[in-house]
Amino acid sequence: MRRRFLVIWEVTRACDLACVHCRASADPVRHPLELVHRRGLPLLETIKEFGDPIMIFTGGDPLKRPDLFQLLAHKRGAGATHHHRFSESHSRCSTRRPSPDSSAPGGPHLG
């Protein structure tokens, strides 16, 4: 039996939350050096050369990336098996990032 590759792409670090359980160092805005859309499409093509890998689009909050659904559609259009599930952690986590002048333990960036 041939095993499938697992590819995890952190498409953005942007996230409005500061969940204690999250390992990402998220910021409320997208990082200026994130892989841009025109470079993401060839990346997906290259990944497809590995066969039909299991691909996870993660982040911060992937939904903060405006081209997320275009990337997913391109992956599907490249002939890859396509399933997606959005994490429920954002709906469970109500911890908002403190303001920069916050006196909360750990300072303004808890995420």
N, C-alpha and C positions, 0 to 999 in steps of 0.2 A: 504494500500500500504506500503510495506516494504522499508525503506530508506537504501541506501548503505552508508557504511563508506567511509570517505575521509582520505586517508593516504598520507602524504607528507614526502618524504625522501630527505633530503639535502645530496646528494651523495658525494659532494665535495665542498670545499670552494675555490678551485683553479679557478682563472680567470685572464686573461691578461688585462682585461679592468678595468676602475675605473669609471663606469657610475654614474652620480650624482643621478639618480632615483633609484639606486639599494640599498636595505636595507642590503645586505650581506656584511660582512667584508671579502672581497675576497683578496687572495694573489696569486701571479703568480704561486706558486708551491703547490702541494697537501700537506695537513697536515699529519704528520706521524702517527697520531692517528685516521685517518679515518677508518671506518669499512672496513675491508679487504674483498676480494671476498669470501673467504671460510666461512665467517661469514654472508655475505650478502644473500647467497642462503638460509640458514635456516631461516633468517628473512623473506624472501619472502614466504616461506612455512607457517610460523606462521601467517603472514598477511592473507594468503589465507583462514585460518580457520575462519576468520570473514565473509566469504561468497565471494562475488565478489566485493571488494572495488574499488573505484575510486582511482587510485594511481598516484601520481605526483612525478617524479624524478626531483629534482631541484638542485640548487647550488648557488654559483659561476657559473661556466660553466660546466654542466654535461659532455660535450664532452671532457673535460680534463681528464676524468676518462676512462682509456683504456678498462675496462671491462663493460662499460655501455650497449653495445649491447648484451653482454652475460647475464647481469642482466635482460634486457628487454625480451630476449628470454626465460629465465627461468621462468619469471612471466607468459608469454604466455603459456609455456609448462605445468605450474601448473594448467592450465584450466581457467585462468582468462581472462576476456574480455580484449582485447588489442587494444589500439589506442595510437599513439604517435604523438606529434606535437612539433617541436622545436621552441623556442621563436625567434622572429625576432629582439628582442632588441639588440642582439649582432651585427646584421648587421646595425642597426640604430645608435648605439653608436660608435662614433669614438674617444672617450676620452681614450687615452692610459695612463696606470699607469706611473706617473712621475718617473724619476730616483731618487735614494736615496739622491743625492746631490741637488735635485731640490729646488728652492726657491719659488715654487708655494705656494699660500696660503693653509694652512692646512698641510703643510709638504709633505713627500713622499707618504703617504697613504691616498688617497682621497676616496677609495671605502669602 
